[in-house]
């Protein structure tokens, strides 16, 4: 899925369409950080500490090496990412509004 499609889906899912483009971008950045954190937690749960540390060490060797390592250690990483995204979206939708 391309980035612009993903962004548009998140704008819809988080009901951000009434915000200014700048505010949308800021909110999407925070959402992306949260999804990334959830994804890493899920990867950690699958790999365990030792393999996760090896994956994190591969970051220093460049994006391509990291991606290759991720694909090797977590062959279904794209599915795992979608699951992390769903968890974050559902948590947001089910969060109390404070009203």
N, C-alpha and C positions, 0 to 999 in steps of 0.2 A: 504494500500500500504506500502510495507516495505521501510526502509530508503535508502537502496542501489538503489532500483528502482527509488525512488523519486530523489535521487542525480543524477543518470544517466539522467533522464528526464530533470532536470534543466541544466545539462551540455550541453545537446542538444539544449534546448530552448534558452539558453543564449549564445550559440556558444562558449563554453569554451574549447572545445576538443583540441585546439592547445596550451593551457597553460600547464605549468608543473603541476604535481599533487599538489604541495604545493600551487601554485597560484590558481588552481581550488578550493582547499579547502578553501582558504582565500575568494575568490569571493563567493563561496556557503554559507559561514558563513554570509557574508554581505547580500546576497539575503534572507537567512533564517530570519535574523533580520528584514528586510524590510517586508517580508510576515507576520511575527508575528505581527509587528506593525499595518499593514493593517487589519489583523484579529481582533486585539483588538479594533481598531477603529470601525469596523463593528459590533462587539459584543456590544460595548458601544452604538452605534446608536440603536440597537435592545432593549437593556435592560434599558437604561437610567442610570442616575448617581447613584441612590441609589442601584439598583440591581448590577450594575457593581462594585461598591465599596465593596459590599458583596462578589462578586466573587473574587475580588482581595484579600480580607481579608482571603479567604479560602486557599490561597497559603501558608500562614503561618502554616496551619494545615496539610500540607503534600500533596504530589502529588496525592495520591489516593482520598483524600477528595476534592481537587480542581477539579479533573476529574469528580467525581460524581456530584459536584455542577454545573460544566459547562454543563454536560449532562442534568441535571434537568432544568437549566435556558434556555439553547439553545439546544433543542433536535436535531436540524439539524446542529450542530456545524461542522460536517465533511464537509457537503455541503458548509457551510459558509467559511470554511478554503480553500476549492478548489476555491471558488469565489475570495477570497482574493489573492490567488496564481495567478489566471488568470489576475486579475487587475494589479498585479506587473509585470508579464511577458509581458502583452500588453503595459504597460507604458514604459517598457524598449525597446520593439520592435519599438514603435512609437516615441521614444525620438530622437531629432536631434543628428546627429553624430558629428557635428562640422567640417565636411569636406567642 
